[in-house]
């Protein structure tokens, strides 16, 4: 703890003296690389809070779920450090995601079918925000050969208005009720390595409880 405190104090002093850039100071303080693009995304996130949630950063529901996933927040006003963490995770989701064309190739279907699976059937999870690559599909929902087994029966049960970080937490956070080789597993891991059709009611129950915090 003392080493971390010294590192943070040293970074603050060097930044104040002009010896470190803001990104380098954050990198030393937080302990993992923070680049200019991540800071810009965090600033955009903070700027959007008043528009998206005039009386708070996230809904109480999303804040509770993100707390469970380790994105600590007071539920009303995000600190810059929390915003950076969320921005980094969102950046990672976008950076590793598939484009609609890549999903069509993976599933061996035409582009209209991908749109139908996304917007109408809700059997694919896409990020609503669009960057230069168009609509993006987080990689966590796919295997090397297609969609994670049975996930197309789970995704339609997620509330449509969940924050992307919440969806990611619901799918990737280990759950005590789901196990692989005797250890807690995430929804995606359980569906990929252990689930059979008879297990779907259990998975749906886990997802329902995970998305009804509050």
C-alpha positions as CSV (number, residue, x, y, z in Angstrom):
1,X,0.0,0.0,0.0
2,X,2.9,2.4,0.9
3,X,4.5,1.7,-2.6
4,X,1.2,2.5,-4.4
5,X,0.8,5.7,-2.3
6,X,4.3,6.8,-3.1
7,X,3.8,6.1,-6.8
8,X,0.6,8.1,-6.9
9,X,2.1,11.0,-5.0
10,X,5.2,11.0,-7.2
11,X,3.0,11.0,-10.3
12,X,1.0,13.9,-9.0
13,X,4.1,15.9,-8.2
14,X,5.7,15.2,-11.5
15,X,2.5,16.2,-13.4
16,X,2.2,19.4,-11.4
17,X,5.8,20.2,-12.2
18,X,5.2,19.6,-15.9
19,X,7.5,16.5,-16.1
20,X,4.6,14.1,-17.0
21,X,1.8,14.3,-19.5
22,X,-1.7,13.8,-18.1
23,X,-1.9,10.4,-19.7
24,X,1.4,9.3,-18.3
25,X,0.4,10.5,-14.8
26,X,-2.8,8.6,-15.0
27,X,-1.0,5.5,-16.2
28,X,1.4,5.6,-13.3
29,X,-1.4,6.3,-10.8
30,X,-3.9,3.7,-12.0
31,X,-1.3,1.1,-12.8
32,X,-2.3,0.3,-16.4
33,X,-1.8,2.1,-19.7
34,X,-4.1,5.1,-20.4
35,X,-3.7,6.7,-23.8
36,X,-5.1,10.0,-25.2
37,X,-8.0,8.2,-26.9
38,X,-9.1,6.7,-23.6
39,X,-9.0,10.0,-21.9
40,X,-11.0,11.6,-24.7
41,X,-13.6,8.8,-24.4
42,X,-13.8,9.3,-20.7
43,X,-14.4,13.1,-21.2
44,X,-17.1,12.3,-23.7
45,X,-18.7,9.9,-21.2
46,X,-18.6,12.5,-18.4
47,X,-20.0,15.2,-20.8
48,X,-22.9,12.8,-21.7
49,X,-24.0,12.3,-18.1
50,X,-26.1,15.4,-17.9
51,X,-27.8,14.6,-21.2
52,X,-28.4,10.9,-20.6
53,X,-29.1,11.0,-16.9
54,X,-29.9,14.6,-15.9
55,X,-30.0,13.6,-12.2
56,X,-27.2,11.1,-12.2
57,X,-24.6,9.2,-14.1
58,X,-26.4,5.9,-14.6
59,X,-29.7,4.4,-13.6
60,X,-29.7,2.9,-10.1
61,X,-30.2,-0.5,-11.7
62,X,-27.2,-0.2,-14.0
63,X,-25.0,1.3,-11.2
64,X,-25.8,-1.7,-9.0
65,X,-24.9,-4.2,-11.6
66,X,-21.7,-2.3,-12.4
67,X,-20.9,-2.2,-8.7
68,X,-21.2,-6.0,-8.7
69,X,-18.8,-6.2,-11.6
70,X,-16.3,-4.1,-9.8
71,X,-17.0,-0.7,-11.4
72,X,-17.4,1.0,-8.1
73,X,-19.5,4.2,-8.2
74,X,-21.8,6.0,-5.8
75,X,-24.7,5.6,-8.3
76,X,-25.2,9.3,-8.7
77,X,-21.9,10.9,-9.9
78,X,-19.1,9.1,-11.6
79,X,-15.6,9.9,-10.5
80,X,-13.0,10.5,-13.3
81,X,-11.2,7.3,-12.3
82,X,-14.4,5.3,-12.6
83,X,-15.1,7.0,-15.9
84,X,-11.7,6.0,-17.1
85,X,-12.3,2.4,-16.2
86,X,-15.6,2.3,-18.0
87,X,-14.1,4.1,-21.0
88,X,-11.3,1.6,-21.1
89,X,-13.7,-1.3,-21.0
90,X,-15.9,0.3,-23.7
91,X,-12.8,0.9,-25.8
92,X,-11.8,-2.7,-25.4
93,X,-15.3,-3.9,-26.4
94,X,-15.2,-1.8,-29.5
95,X,-11.6,-2.6,-30.4
96,X,-12.1,-6.4,-30.3
97,X,-15.7,-6.4,-31.7
98,X,-16.7,-7.8,-35.0
99,X,-18.3,-5.7,-37.8
100,X,-21.6,-6.7,-39.3
101,X,-19.8,-8.0,-42.3
102,X,-17.5,-10.2,-40.2
103,X,-20.5,-11.6,-38.3
104,X,-22.2,-12.4,-41.6
105,X,-19.1,-14.3,-42.7
106,X,-18.8,-16.1,-39.4
107,X,-22.4,-17.2,-39.4
108,X,-22.5,-17.8,-43.2
109,X,-25.6,-15.6,-43.7
110,X,-26.4,-12.4,-45.6
111,X,-26.3,-8.9,-44.2
112,X,-30.1,-8.6,-44.0
113,X,-30.2,-11.7,-41.8
114,X,-27.6,-10.2,-39.4
115,X,-29.8,-7.1,-39.1
116,X,-32.9,-9.2,-38.5
117,X,-31.1,-11.2,-35.8
118,X,-30.0,-8.0,-34.2
119,X,-33.0,-5.6,-34.3
120,X,-36.0,-7.9,-34.6
121,X,-35.1,-11.2,-33.0
122,X,-32.6,-9.8,-30.5
123,X,-30.4,-12.9,-30.8
124,X,-27.3,-10.9,-31.4
125,X,-25.9,-8.2,-29.2
126,X,-24.7,-5.0,-31.0
127,X,-23.4,-1.8,-29.6
128,X,-25.9,1.0,-30.4
129,X,-23.2,3.6,-30.8
130,X,-21.7,3.4,-34.2
131,X,-18.1,4.2,-35.1
132,X,-16.3,4.3,-38.5
133,X,-16.7,0.5,-38.8
134,X,-20.5,0.7,-38.5
135,X,-22.5,-1.3,-36.0
136,X,-20.2,-3.4,-33.8
137,X,-20.8,-6.9,-32.2
138,X,-18.9,-7.6,-29.0
139,X,-16.7,-10.7,-29.4
140,X,-17.7,-12.3,-26.2
141,X,-20.9,-13.7,-27.7
142,X,-19.1,-15.7,-30.4
143,X,-16.9,-18.8,-30.6
144,X,-14.6,-19.6,-33.5
145,X,-17.5,-21.2,-35.4
146,X,-20.5,-19.1,-34.5
147,X,-22.6,-17.8,-31.7
148,X,-22.0,-19.1,-28.2
149,X,-24.3,-22.2,-27.8
150,X,-27.8,-21.4,-26.6
151,X,-27.0,-17.6,-26.2
152,X,-29.6,-16.8,-28.8
153,X,-32.1,-18.1,-26.3
154,X,-30.7,-15.9,-23.5
155,X,-30.1,-12.5,-25.2
156,X,-33.8,-11.8,-25.9
157,X,-34.5,-12.0,-22.2
158,X,-32.1,-9.1,-21.4
159,X,-33.8,-5.7,-20.9
160,X,-33.4,-3.8,-24.1
161,X,-32.2,-0.6,-22.4
162,X,-29.3,-2.1,-20.4
163,X,-26.0,-0.2,-20.6
164,X,-23.4,-2.1,-22.8
165,X,-21.1,-2.4,-19.7
166,X,-24.0,-4.0,-17.8
167,X,-24.7,-6.5,-20.6
168,X,-21.0,-7.3,-20.6
169,X,-21.0,-7.8,-16.8
170,X,-24.1,-10.0,-17.0
171,X,-22.5,-12.3,-19.6
172,X,-18.9,-12.4,-18.3
173,X,-19.1,-12.1,-14.5
174,X,-18.7,-15.5,-12.7
175,X,-21.9,-16.8,-11.1
176,X,-22.1,-19.1,-8.1
177,X,-25.0,-21.0,-9.6
178,X,-23.1,-21.8,-12.8
179,X,-20.0,-24.0,-12.6
180,X,-17.4,-25.4,-14.9
181,X,-15.1,-28.0,-13.5
182,X,-16.4,-27.2,-10.0
183,X,-15.7,-23.4,-10.1
184,X,-18.1,-20.5,-10.6
185,X,-18.4,-19.7,-14.3
186,X,-19.8,-16.8,-16.3
187,X,-22.9,-17.2,-18.4
188,X,-20.9,-17.3,-21.6
189,X,-18.3,-19.8,-20.2
190,X,-21.0,-22.1,-18.8
191,X,-22.9,-22.0,-22.1
192,X,-19.7,-22.7,-24.1
193,X,-18.3,-25.5,-22.0
194,X,-20.9,-27.1,-19.8
195,X,-24.5,-26.3,-20.8
196,X,-27.1,-28.6,-22.2
197,X,-30.7,-27.7,-23.2
198,X,-32.0,-28.8,-19.9
199,X,-29.8,-26.2,-18.2
200,X,-31.4,-23.2,-19.9
201,X,-34.0,-22.6,-17.2
202,X,-31.2,-22.3,-14.7
203,X,-29.3,-19.9,-16.9
204,X,-32.3,-17.8,-17.5
205,X,-33.0,-17.7,-13.8
206,X,-29.5,-16.5,-13.2
207,X,-29.8,-13.8,-15.9
208,X,-33.1,-12.7,-14.6
209,X,-31.8,-12.3,-11.1
210,X,-28.7,-10.5,-12.3
211,X,-30.7,-8.0,-14.3
212,X,-33.3,-7.3,-11.6
213,X,-31.0,-5.8,-8.9
214,X,-32.2,-2.6,-7.4
